[in-house]
C-alpha cells in the first residue's frame, strides 16, 4: 500500500476488475485513452491473468482515503530495467473524483515508488492532445513536455497530437 493525503495506491487485484472494465468501456474515457473498441468480459479476464505474470508492469488501484472507494487505476508500463525507465499511465474513472487533484497525487505517489523502490531513472507519459486535463496533471506532478508527435493518433473524428512528457528522478 502506498499512502497519500487523499488517496492510497493498492496493487490491482480481482476486486478491482469490474470497475476497471466499466471504465475501459465508458465512451468518454475510451476516447481520452485512445481505445478503439470495448473490452469483453473474457478479454478482460485474460488481460488480468496476463499482467499477473509480467515483470515489466506494476498496476495499482487508486483508493479514496477513508472510504477505500476504488476511483481509478495508475500503472507503470514497459518497465525497462536496463535503461531504468517506464511509462506511467492513469485513469480516474470515478467522475465524482475528477478535478479534485487525485490524478496529480496518484502520479506523484507512483513516481516516488518508481524512483525509490523500482530504482527508475526516468518516468514518461504519452498524453493525447484532446486531454488537456491529463497534461496539466502530469505537469503539476513535475513532468515536462519533451516533444510533440504531431497528428499521431486517430480519435474517431480526426487525428490529434500526442505529447511526450517526462520526469527524471
C-alpha positions, 0 to 999 in steps of 0.5 A: 500500500502506498499512502497519500493525503487523499488517496492510497495506491493498492496493487490491482487485484480481482476486486478491482476488475469490474470497475476497471472494465466499466471504465475501459468501456465508458465512451468518454474515457475510451476516447481520452485513452485512445481505445478503439473498441470495448473490452469483453468480459473474457478479454478482460479476464485474460488481460488480468491473468496476463499482467499477473505474470509480467515483470515489466508492469506494476498496476495499482488501484487508486483508493479514496482515503477513508472510504477505500472507494476504488476511483481509478487505476495508475500503472507503470508500463514497459518497465525497462530495467536496463535503461531504468525507465517506464511509462506511467499511465492513469485513469480516474474513472470515478467522475465524482473524483475528477478535478479534485487533484487525485490524478496529480497525487496518484502520479506523484505517489507512483513516481516516488515508488518508481524512483525509490523502490523500482530504482527508475531513472526516468518516468514518461507519459504519452498524453493525447492532445484532446486531454488537456486535463491529463497534461496539466496533471502530469505537469503539476506532478513535475513532468515536462513536455519533451516533444510533440508527435504531431497528428499521431493518433486517430480519435474517431473524428480526426487525428490529434497530437500526442505529447511526450512528457517526462520526469527524471528522478 
